Amino acid sequence: MARALSVALLLLLLSLSPGAAKANDFPTQTRVEFVLGCMNEQGGQSYDNLYKCVCLVDAIAEEMSHDEFEQAQVFSQLRATAGERGGVFRDPDQARSLVAKLQGALERGRTRCFIGPPPKVP
């Protein structure tokens, strides 16, 4: 009985550790949207693509907080905006560092999860 209580307490403490919380701070909606987009890039919905893309979002979540991920995605998507308005998303040091961090996490995640490079946009 005492051993079971000790094991339960240990599991509770491990689940409350900061490392566990950090790796799982991506909301479900963010994960689902990322996985659906990833699956679309990989050729459509299949179990093979599902597992690879879930692995990829988990790998990213291990390296970045949700806030960093969201900001990096916005900077990545809007940095192609032409002219002065686009400079807001291209030029700040924060934009460069977050986009580089996201690209590094994606590259390492693709290798770890056996996903090929993203397709070239014509």
C-alpha positions in Angstrom: 0.0 0.0 0.0 2.8 2.4 0.9 4.7 1.5 -2.2 1.6 2.2 -4.4 1.2 5.6 -2.7 4.8 6.4 -3.3 4.6 5.5 -7.0 1.4 7.5 -7.4 3.1 10.5 -5.7 6.2 10.2 -8.0 4.0 10.1 -11.1 2.2 13.2 -10.0 5.4 15.1 -9.3 6.8 14.1 -12.7 3.7 15.2 -14.5 4.0 18.6 -12.8 7.6 19.1 -13.7 8.4 22.2 -15.9 10.0 20.0 -18.6 6.8 18.1 -19.1 4.7 21.2 -19.2 7.0 22.9 -21.7 6.9 20.1 -24.1 3.1 20.0 -24.1 2.2 23.7 -24.0 0.9 23.7 -27.6 -2.9 23.9 -27.6 -4.8 21.1 -29.4 -6.0 23.5 -32.1 -2.5 24.6 -32.9 -1.4 21.0 -33.1 -4.3 20.0 -35.3 -3.9 23.0 -37.7 -0.2 22.3 -38.0 -0.7 18.5 -38.6 -3.4 19.1 -41.3 -1.2 21.6 -43.1 1.8 19.3 -42.9 -0.3 16.4 -44.2 -1.5 18.5 -47.1 2.2 19.4 -48.0 3.1 15.7 -47.8 0.4 14.6 -50.3 -2.8 14.2 -48.4 -4.4 12.5 -45.5 -3.0 9.1 -44.8 -1.9 7.3 -41.6 1.7 7.5 -42.7 1.5 11.2 -43.1 -0.5 11.6 -39.9 2.2 9.9 -37.8 5.1 11.8 -39.5 3.4 15.1 -39.0 2.4 14.4 -35.4 6.0 13.5 -34.8 7.1 16.8 -36.4 4.8 19.0 -34.3 6.0 17.2 -31.1 9.6 17.8 -32.1 9.0 21.5 -32.6 7.2 21.7 -29.3 10.2 20.3 -27.6 12.4 23.1 -28.9 10.0 26.1 -28.9 7.3 27.5 -26.6 3.9 28.0 -28.1 4.3 31.8 -28.1 7.6 31.5 -30.0 6.1 29.1 -32.5 3.1 31.4 -33.2 5.3 34.5 -33.6 7.8 32.6 -35.9 4.9 31.4 -38.0 3.5 34.9 -38.5 7.0 36.3 -39.3 7.6 33.4 -41.8 4.3 33.8 -43.5 4.3 37.6 -43.8 8.0 38.3 -44.5 7.3 38.0 -48.2 5.0 41.0 -48.0 6.4 43.6 -50.4 7.6 47.0 -49.5 7.8 48.9 -46.2 4.9 47.0 -44.7 6.8 43.7 -45.1 9.8 45.2 -43.4 8.0 45.0 -40.1 8.1 41.2 -40.5 11.5 40.8 -42.1 13.8 43.3 -40.5 13.6 43.1 -36.7 16.2 40.9 -34.9 13.4 39.1 -33.1 11.8 38.1 -36.4 15.1 36.8 -37.8 16.0 34.8 -34.7 12.5 33.3 -34.3 12.3 32.3 -38.0 15.8 30.8 -37.8 14.8 28.9 -34.6 11.6 27.6 -36.3 13.5 26.6 -39.5 16.1 24.7 -37.4 13.4 22.9 -35.4 11.6 22.0 -38.6 14.8 20.7 -40.2 15.8 18.6 -37.2 12.2 17.4 -36.9 12.0 16.4 -40.5 15.1 14.3 -40.1 13.9 12.8 -36.9 10.4 12.0 -38.3 11.5 10.8 -41.7 9.9 13.6 -43.6 11.4 14.8 -46.9 12.1 18.5 -47.6 9.1 20.7 -48.3 8.0 20.8 -51.9 9.3 23.8 -54.0 6.7 26.4 -54.7 6.7 27.4 -58.4 
